[in-house]
Amino acid sequence: MIPTVLALAGLVLSAPIPSTPEAAKPAAAKLLLSAEAERVAGWVSTSKDNHALPYAIVDKKNAALFLFNAKGKAIGAVPVLIGIAPGDDATAGIGSKNLSEIGPAEKTTPAGRFLAKFGLAAGSTRVLWVDYFTSVALHPIPPASPKKERRRQRLLSSRTDDNRITFGCINVPSAFYSKTVQPTFRRKGGYVYVLPDTKPLEEVFPGLHASPAN
C-alpha cells in the first residue's frame, strides 16, 4: 500500500492507494485531490450530504476516483477510465439504446450526484449502477472489451488524456473493485459525485453555493 495524504476541509486524512499491479500507475503517488475535488469532498464532509452512506468522487479531468467510507474517511484512490467524449450530460433516451446505436459524441460520463446501488446488467453481470436510467455503471474492465482499446494499458498509463475510452461507464482496477468498492457499497449502496468537464461546479452541485471557494 502506498500512503497518500489528502487535505479535506482543513483536515488531513490518510488515504491508502492499492499497490496491486493493475493500480500501480507510475503516477499513482500523485493521485491527490484537485482543487475542485477537494472542494466537493469538503462540502460533503461538512454538510453530511452523503446521509451516512459511503461515497466516491470521480474527477473526470484527472481520471481519478477517491473513495470515502460513511464517516468521510478516505479509504482509497485509483485511476479510472471514463467516456470517450467530453461532456456533462447524457443524451436523452441513451439508456434504451444498443451499444451499436450510440454515436461517438454520446459516449459521455455525465456529471452529477448519483445514488449508486448494485444491480444486474446484461449477461447477469452484477455492477454498481451509478445511474441505471442512462446505463452508467462503475465496474472493472469488461473481459470482452476489444483488445485494440487497450483499456488495461490506458489504466496503467501515467497519462490522463488516454483514459477516455468507455461508452460512459466508469472502469476501475478489478482488485480495487472486488476488495474495496464491493464491500464498501454492498449493504446500502452509496453516493457517487462525478465532477464536470465543462459546466461550473456550482451548477452541477448547487449545495456548493453555501461553501464558496477560497
C-alpha positions in Angstrom: 0.0 0.0 0.0 1.3 3.5 -0.9 0.1 6.0 1.7 -1.0 9.3 0.3 -2.2 12.4 2.2 -5.4 14.1 1.2 -6.3 17.5 2.7 -10.1 17.9 3.2 -11.7 21.0 4.7 -8.8 21.7 7.0 -8.4 18.0 7.9 -5.5 15.8 6.9 -6.7 12.3 6.1 -4.6 9.3 5.2 -5.8 7.5 2.1 -4.1 4.3 1.0 -3.7 3.7 -2.7 -3.7 0.0 -3.6 -0.4 -1.1 -5.0 -1.7 -4.1 -6.9 -0.2 -4.4 -10.5 -3.5 -3.1 -12.0 -3.4 0.0 -9.9 0.3 0.5 -10.0 0.3 3.5 -12.3 3.7 5.3 -12.4 1.9 8.4 -11.2 -0.1 6.5 -8.5 1.5 8.5 -5.7 0.3 11.7 -7.4 -3.4 10.8 -7.1 -4.2 13.7 -5.0 -7.5 15.6 -4.8 -7.6 18.5 -7.3 -8.9 21.9 -6.0 -12.4 21.0 -7.4 -12.4 17.5 -5.9 -11.2 18.8 -2.6 -13.9 21.4 -2.5 -16.6 18.8 -3.2 -15.1 16.5 -0.6 -15.1 19.3 2.0 -18.7 20.2 1.3 -19.9 16.6 1.5 -18.0 16.1 4.8 -19.3 19.3 6.5 -22.9 19.2 5.1 -23.3 15.4 5.6 -24.7 15.3 2.1 -23.8 11.6 1.9 -26.5 10.8 4.5 -24.3 8.4 6.4 -23.5 6.4 3.3 -20.1 5.7 1.7 -19.3 7.9 -1.3 -16.9 8.3 -4.2 -15.7 11.4 -6.0 -14.9 10.9 -9.7 -12.6 13.6 -11.1 -13.1 13.3 -14.9 -10.4 15.9 -15.8 -7.8 14.0 -13.9 -9.2 10.5 -14.5 -9.2 9.6 -10.8 -11.6 8.2 -8.2 -11.4 8.9 -4.5 -13.4 6.6 -2.2 -14.7 7.5 1.3 -16.5 5.5 3.9 -19.7 6.6 5.5 -17.9 8.7 8.1 -15.9 10.6 5.4 -12.6 8.8 5.9 -10.6 8.4 2.7 -10.1 4.7 2.1 -8.7 4.6 -1.5 -7.8 6.3 -4.7 -7.3 4.8 -8.1 -7.1 5.9 -11.8 -10.3 5.4 -13.8 -11.4 5.0 -17.4 -14.4 7.2 -18.5 -16.5 8.1 -21.5 -14.7 8.8 -24.8 -16.5 12.2 -25.3 -16.1 15.2 -23.0 -19.5 16.4 -21.8 -21.6 16.5 -18.6 -25.0 15.4 -19.8 -26.3 12.1 -21.0 -28.2 12.0 -24.3 -31.9 11.7 -23.9 -33.0 8.1 -24.2 -29.5 6.7 -24.3 -30.3 4.1 -21.7 -32.6 2.3 -24.1 -30.1 2.2 -27.0 -28.0 -0.7 -28.0 -24.2 -0.1 -27.8 -24.0 -0.2 -31.6 -26.5 2.7 -31.8 -24.6 5.1 -29.6 -22.6 7.7 -31.6 -19.1 9.0 -30.6 -20.5 12.3 -29.2 -22.9 10.4 -27.0 -20.3 8.4 -25.2 -20.1 10.7 -22.2 -19.9 10.1 -18.4 -22.5 12.5 -17.1 -21.6 14.8 -14.2 -23.7 15.0 -11.0 -24.7 13.5 -7.7 -25.9 9.9 -8.0 -27.2 7.4 -5.5 -25.4 4.2 -6.6 -26.6 0.7 -5.9 -25.7 -2.8 -7.1 -27.8 -4.5 -9.7 -27.7 -6.7 -12.7 -26.5 -5.7 -16.2 -26.5 -7.5 -19.5 -25.4 -11.1 -19.2 -26.5 -11.2 -15.5 -23.3 -9.4 -14.6 -23.6 -7.6 -11.2 -22.4 -3.9 -11.4 -22.6 -0.8 -9.3 -25.2 1.3 -11.1 -24.3 5.0 -10.9 -27.3 5.9 -13.0 -29.4 3.0 -14.1 -31.6 5.0 -16.5 -28.7 6.2 -18.6 -26.8 2.9 -18.3 -23.8 4.4 -16.5 -22.2 1.9 -14.1 -19.0 1.6 -12.1 -17.2 -1.7 -12.8 -13.9 -3.3 -13.7 -12.7 -3.5 -17.3 -15.1 -5.9 -19.1 -13.3 -9.1 -20.1 -14.9 -8.9 -23.5 -13.6 -5.4 -24.3 -11.8 -5.3 -27.7 -8.0 -5.7 -27.4 -7.5 -2.7 -29.7 -9.0 -0.5 -27.0 -6.0 -1.3 -24.7 -8.1 -0.5 -21.6 -5.7 -2.1 -19.1 -2.8 -0.3 -20.6 -4.6 3.0 -20.5 -5.5 2.5 -16.9 -1.8 1.8 -16.1 -0.5 4.7 -18.2 1.0 7.7 -16.4 -1.1 10.0 -18.7 -4.7 11.0 -18.1 -5.6 12.0 -21.7 -5.8 8.4 -22.8 -8.3 7.4 -20.1 -11.3 8.3 -22.2 -12.3 5.1 -23.9 -15.6 3.8 -22.5 -19.2 4.3 -23.7 -19.8 6.3 -20.5 -19.3 3.8 -17.7 -16.5 4.2 -15.1 -13.9 1.5 -15.2 -11.7 0.8 -12.1 -9.0 -1.8 -11.4 -10.6 -5.1 -10.8 -8.7 -5.7 -7.5 -9.9 -2.3 -6.2 -13.4 -3.1 -7.2 -13.6 -6.5 -5.6 -11.6 -5.7 -2.4 -12.8 -2.1 -1.8 -15.8 -0.9 -3.8 -17.9 -4.1 -3.4 -17.6 -4.4 0.4 -18.0 -0.6 0.9 -21.2 -0.3 -1.2 -22.6 -3.8 -0.9 -25.0 -3.2 2.0 -26.9 0.0 1.2 -25.2 1.5 -1.8 -23.7 5.0 -1.6 -23.3 8.2 -3.5 -21.1 8.9 -6.5 -20.2 12.6 -7.2 -19.0 12.9 -10.8 -17.2 16.2 -11.4 -17.9 18.1 -14.6 -15.8 18.6 -17.7 -17.1 22.0 -18.8 -20.0 23.1 -16.5 -19.4 25.3 -13.5 -19.0 23.1 -10.4 -21.9 25.0 -8.6 -24.2 24.2 -11.5 -23.7 20.5 -11.0 -23.6 20.7 -7.2 -25.9 23.6 -6.1 -25.0 22.9 -2.4 -21.6 24.4 -3.1 -23.1 27.9 -3.2 -23.0 27.7 0.6 -19.3 26.6 0.5 -17.6 29.2 -1.6 -14.1 28.5 -3.0 -11.2 30.0 -1.1 
